[in-house]
Each structure stands twice: as C-alpha cells, then as structure tokens.
Amino acid sequence: MEIALCFLSSLQVWKESILLHLGCLDLDYALRKEEPPVPTAASTPAEIALYERWE
C-alpha cells in the first residue's frame, strides 16, 4: 500500500512538472485542446491563427 501511494504521488509530481514546462514553452495547447478544423480558403484569419497555434 505504501509503495502504491509513493508511486501515485511521484506520478502526480511528474505530471505537474511536465505540464508546467510545456506550459512555459506554450506546447501544452495541443495536448489540452482538440484539433480544430483544417483551414480552407474560406477560413477567417482567426480560424487560421487558431489552427496554427494548435499545430
């Protein structure tokens, strides 16, 4: 039981650390958000910017 708690605690710390570092690099956006539709010729500049940020 103690080993399981230690493992879960370590996993939580690891996850928080990874998300913090990715957030600082602005790379976590693609992990947290679903892929937006691929821009077309009729896409607005905001839709294109959103896709480029995700990509």
ZITANOR-V294799 format. One record per pair of residues at least 12 apart in sequence whose ideal C-beta (glycine too) atoms are under 7 Angstrom apart, sorted by the first residue. I is the first residue (numbers start at 1). J is the second residue. If there is no record, write none. Layout:
BEGIN
i=<I & I>
j=<J & J>
END
This chain:
BEGIN
i=<29 & 29 & 30 & 33 & 35 & 36 & 36 & 36 & 38 & 39>
j=<53 & 54 & 54 & 54 & 54 & 50 & 51 & 54 & 51 & 51>
END
